[in-house]
Each structure stands twice: as C-alpha cells, then as structure tokens.
Amino acid sequence: MLILSRKINEKIMIGEDISISIIEIQGEHIRIGVDAPKSVKVFRQEVFDSIKSENKAAAESTPRFPEVDFGPAAGILDT
C-alpha cells in the first residue's frame, strides 16, 4: 500500500485519467473528490461490498418463474 500525505486542494493521480483531490479536512473527517472517466466505477468500500454480496447471492439463487395460464385454447392455432 502506498501512503501519501496531501493538503487541501492537492491531488493524487492514478494513471493518466484518474485524480483524487483533497476537498476539505475537518477533524478526523476528510472529503475527497474523484475525477475519473464514466467507464470507471467508483464506490465507497461498504457500497462495493454490498453490491458484491448481492451479486453473489443472486448468482447462487434459483430463479422462480410465475405459472402462466393460457386458458383452454392453449396450443390451438387459428388458420
């Protein structure tokens, strides 16, 4: 892990097209801004973990489809 010190309005670059800016520091809280292409998904860790957990649960579940009643004429075609 790379650990860096930054002050307000200073940035960290990740590659050529992702930057992280320090917006505000208040006590133990730091607000950051992330500038990245729209193709790059940016999540807080707890949101990312939740999405990953939901995706895993969905992949492991068995799909249930509702029963469809087509009535007495099901399978009969009018010609």
Buried (B, 14 or more C-beta within 10 A) or exposed (E): EEEEEBEEEEEBEEEEEBBBBBEEEEEEEEEEEEEBEEEEEEEEEEEEEEEEEEEEEEEEEEEEEEEEEEEEEEEEEEE
